[in-house]
């Protein structure tokens, strides 16, 4: 098997990112399909129309993977202050 191309490597990084947030995502069928599509797009014998179709499917497959991962809860300084205030009020 040959070295992964730049697209396949990018897809692998995306899958690894999703896998950090969603257990089992790496072995899921969307992840496996995404890798296969990346290889198909990078194949030198693929026609332009096949690459375009595979690219569209790859995009929607990666979106599906990202949606399966829970979003990160972001907190800012105001959220911290509000939680401290609630904690103080609960003890008072």
Secondary structure per residue as TSV (DSSP state, phi and psi in degrees):
chain	resnum	aa	ss	phi	psi
A	1	X	-	360.0	139.6
A	2	X	-	-83.8	168.5
A	3	X	-	-62.9	144.0
A	4	X	-	-66.9	143.6
A	5	X	-	-79.3	179.5
A	6	X	H	-63.3	-36.2
A	7	X	H	-70.4	-44.7
A	8	X	H	-61.5	-39.4
A	9	X	H	-64.2	-40.8
A	10	X	H	-65.3	-40.4
A	11	X	H	-64.4	-41.0
A	12	X	H	-62.0	-40.1
A	13	X	H	-65.1	-40.2
A	14	X	H	-63.9	-42.7
A	15	X	H	-64.2	-40.3
A	16	X	H	-63.0	-39.9
A	17	X	H	-62.6	-45.5
A	18	X	H	-65.5	-38.5
A	19	X	H	-64.9	-27.4
A	20	X	H	-67.3	-25.8
A	21	X	H	-103.8	-20.3
A	22	X	S	-137.2	106.8
A	23	X	T	-61.7	135.5
A	24	X	T	86.5	-1.0
A	25	X	-	-66.6	-31.5
A	26	X	T	-63.8	-35.0
A	27	X	T	-95.0	4.9
A	28	X	S	-72.5	160.7
A	29	X	H	-64.6	-36.8
A	30	X	H	-62.4	-36.4
A	31	X	H	-66.8	-44.0
A	32	X	H	-65.5	-39.8
A	33	X	H	-63.9	-40.9
A	34	X	H	-61.5	-42.4
A	35	X	H	-64.5	-43.9
A	36	X	H	-62.6	-42.3
A	37	X	H	-65.4	-40.1
A	38	X	H	-60.6	-43.1
A	39	X	H	-62.4	-41.4
A	40	X	H	-63.3	-42.1
A	41	X	H	-64.9	-38.1
A	42	X	H	-81.3	-11.2
A	43	X	-	-63.9	133.8
A	44	X	T	-70.6	-21.8
A	45	X	T	-91.6	1.5
A	46	X	-	-78.2	138.3
A	47	X	-	-75.0	163.2
A	48	X	H	-61.1	-43.7
A	49	X	H	-65.4	-35.6
A	50	X	H	-66.6	-38.6
A	51	X	H	-66.1	-40.7
A	52	X	H	-63.7	-47.5
A	53	X	H	-60.8	-45.0
A	54	X	H	-64.1	-36.9
A	55	X	H	-63.5	-42.2
A	56	X	H	-63.9	-44.5
A	57	X	H	-66.8	-37.8
A	58	X	H	-61.7	-44.6
A	59	X	H	-58.6	-48.1
A	60	X	H	-69.6	-32.3
A	61	X	H	-67.6	-43.2
A	62	X	H	-65.8	-36.5
A	63	X	H	-61.2	-42.2
A	64	X	H	-62.4	-41.2
A	65	X	H	-62.9	-46.0
A	66	X	H	-62.0	-38.2
A	67	X	H	-68.2	-27.1
A	68	X	H	-72.7	-24.7
A	69	X	S	-81.2	134.3
A	70	X	-	-65.3	143.7
A	71	X	-	-74.0	151.5
A	72	X	-	-78.2	134.7
A	73	X	-	-82.7	120.9
A	74	X	-	-100.7	135.6
A	75	X	-	-121.4	149.5
A	76	X	-	-122.9	-174.8
A	77	X	H	-60.7	-38.6
A	78	X	H	-64.7	-42.5
A	79	X	H	-61.0	-39.9
A	80	X	H	-62.3	-46.1
A	81	X	H	-63.0	-40.6
A	82	X	H	-65.1	-40.3
A	83	X	H	-68.4	-36.5
A	84	X	H	-64.3	-41.6
A	85	X	H	-62.9	-44.1
A	86	X	H	-61.8	-39.5
A	87	X	H	-65.6	-41.8
A	88	X	H	-64.6	-43.6
A	89	X	H	-66.2	-32.3
A	90	X	H	-70.4	-31.8
A	91	X	H	-85.9	-17.5
A	92	X	-	-82.7	360.0
